[in-house]
Amino acid sequence: LGTDGDAYFERNKHVQIVDHTSFNDPVMALLPEHVFKKAGDVKAMLDFGGANGWRGEFLRQQFGCDVAVLERSFLARSAGQQQYPELLFTNTLETFENESKDFILVSFVFHWIPRHELLATVAELDRVLVNGGHILIADFNVAVPRKVAYGHREGLWTYKQQYWDIFTSTCCYEEVAALPYDYDTLRTEKPFEPTACAVLLKKQETYQQ
């Protein structure tokens, strides 16, 4: 995915700028109420698939947390290291110790992940997230899982489904908030291309006795 990530970054780098984000961005809208409630709630976060780190840098500026960015694209990492030197950039989850992050942001990454790597990726994110921490997942929000041909490269597929269900089905995560919106317009009413972001709380178990 690194080469395709480079191409994606080149097509979209004009919008991946910290000045372009705010809490009006649906991906960010749930964070002040459910994750960053007060200063110090998040000490260390991971922006998984975070391109040049523009969203992570915005949150660092707002809340003073340490931010790491995992990104497969070499071009995106290189740009981020120059633009946002306060952030740590890497291309592997092996960089991080167990339970070392209070918050993980995963914005439109899961639908790219090859199916044979999906559950291993979920397990690694779970390993890195502290118990009591939060993960925000933004991705396509379809009622029926779909395999979709990628328009920019023949033979490459993306996979649309409700990815937060994988986490909540373990009974170790609880959905605390969700916001449906349209992928193209970012409007929250009557989405044409249904997407959503969901905030999950990691609880070692949500079973009832």
PyMOL commands that set and color helices and strands:
alter all, ss='L'
color gray80, all
select helices_A, chain A and resi 2-12+18-20+26-29+31-34+54-63+74-83+93-95+110-112+115-128+164-168
alter helices_A, ss='H'
color red, helices_A
select strands_A, chain A and resi 44-48+66-70+88-90+101-107+129-140+146-149+157-160+173-182+194-202
alter strands_A, ss='S'
color yellow, strands_A
deselect
rebuild
show_as cartoon
